[in-house]
Amino acid sequence: PDVKKIVEQLMVPPDASKPAPGWLQPLIGLAEPAGESATIVGYSLAIVTALLVTIVLAVLHFPGLFDVMVFFGTSAYACWQLGPYLDKIVADVEAQYNDKYGGDE
């Protein structure tokens, strides 16, 4: 595998106008029912998922500093990728509310 190509694919900025990557779909699906709290729920799920990965690595006796780096890296990357999709969910909920009740209050 070409490492440069893999890194380039990982560094593509998230774009909510395109479908989310497959690995984000479960997190988005769980956050969507939260409505205007989707951002909080989505970020929390991303961090908990990163924590679970880190716990598995710790149980497998990976070095502590490596575990910490994996936790911060995976949680930051997941939150970065989730951001626009969660913002779109909140914007859609707010637009539906404004359509239903009128006005921008």
C-alpha positions as CSV (number, residue, x, y, z in Angstrom):
1,P,0.0,0.0,0.0
2,D,1.1,3.5,-0.8
3,V,1.4,5.4,2.5
4,K,1.4,8.8,0.8
5,K,-2.0,8.0,-0.8
6,I,-3.5,6.7,2.5
7,V,-2.4,9.9,4.3
8,E,-3.8,12.1,1.5
9,Q,-7.2,10.3,1.9
10,L,-7.2,10.7,5.6
11,M,-6.4,14.4,5.3
12,V,-9.3,15.3,3.0
13,P,-11.4,17.9,4.9
14,P,-14.9,16.8,5.8
15,D,-17.7,18.1,3.6
16,A,-21.3,17.7,4.7
17,S,-22.5,18.1,1.1
18,K,-21.1,14.7,0.3
19,P,-22.1,11.5,2.0
20,A,-20.2,10.7,5.2
21,P,-17.5,8.0,5.2
22,G,-18.8,4.6,6.2
23,W,-17.0,4.6,9.5
24,L,-18.8,7.8,10.5
25,Q,-22.3,6.6,9.6
26,P,-23.0,4.8,12.9
27,L,-21.9,7.8,15.0
28,I,-24.0,10.2,12.8
29,G,-27.0,7.8,13.0
30,L,-26.8,7.7,16.8
31,A,-26.4,11.5,17.1
32,E,-29.2,12.4,14.6
33,P,-32.2,11.6,16.9
34,A,-30.8,14.1,19.4
35,G,-31.9,17.0,17.2
36,E,-30.3,20.3,18.2
37,S,-28.2,18.4,20.7
38,A,-26.6,16.3,18.0
39,T,-23.3,18.1,18.2
40,I,-22.9,17.3,21.9
41,V,-24.0,13.7,21.4
42,G,-21.9,13.2,18.3
43,Y,-18.7,14.5,19.9
44,S,-19.3,12.6,23.1
45,L,-19.8,9.3,21.1
46,A,-16.6,10.0,19.1
47,I,-14.6,10.5,22.3
48,V,-16.1,7.4,24.0
49,T,-15.3,5.4,20.9
50,A,-11.7,6.6,21.0
51,L,-11.6,5.8,24.7
52,L,-12.8,2.2,24.0
53,V,-10.0,1.7,21.4
54,T,-7.5,3.1,24.0
55,I,-8.7,0.7,26.7
56,V,-8.3,-2.2,24.3
57,L,-4.8,-1.2,23.6
58,A,-4.1,-0.8,27.3
59,V,-5.4,-4.2,28.1
60,L,-3.2,-5.6,25.3
61,H,-0.2,-4.0,27.2
62,F,0.7,-1.3,24.7
63,P,2.9,1.4,26.3
64,G,1.0,4.1,28.2
65,L,2.3,7.1,26.1
66,F,1.3,5.3,22.9
67,D,-2.2,4.7,24.4
68,V,-2.5,8.4,25.2
69,M,-1.4,9.5,21.7
70,V,-3.9,7.1,20.1
71,F,-6.7,8.4,22.3
72,F,-6.0,12.1,21.5
73,G,-5.3,11.3,17.8
74,T,-8.4,9.3,17.2
75,S,-10.7,11.5,19.2
76,A,-9.4,14.7,17.5
77,Y,-9.7,13.1,14.0
78,A,-13.2,11.8,14.6
79,C,-14.4,15.1,16.0
80,W,-12.8,17.0,13.0
81,Q,-14.5,14.6,10.6
82,L,-17.9,14.7,12.4
83,G,-18.1,18.5,12.8
84,P,-19.7,19.5,9.5
85,Y,-22.2,16.6,9.5
86,L,-23.3,17.4,13.1
87,D,-23.6,21.1,12.2
88,K,-25.8,20.1,9.2
89,I,-28.1,18.1,11.5
90,V,-28.5,21.0,13.9
91,A,-29.1,23.4,11.0
92,D,-31.8,21.1,9.5
93,V,-33.5,20.9,12.9
94,E,-33.5,24.6,13.3
95,A,-34.8,25.2,9.8
96,Q,-37.7,22.7,10.5
97,Y,-38.5,24.6,13.7
98,N,-38.4,27.9,11.9
99,D,-40.7,26.6,9.1
100,K,-43.1,25.1,11.7
101,Y,-43.3,28.1,14.1
102,G,-42.1,30.9,11.9
103,G,-39.5,33.6,12.6
104,D,-35.9,33.6,13.7
105,E,-36.4,33.9,17.5
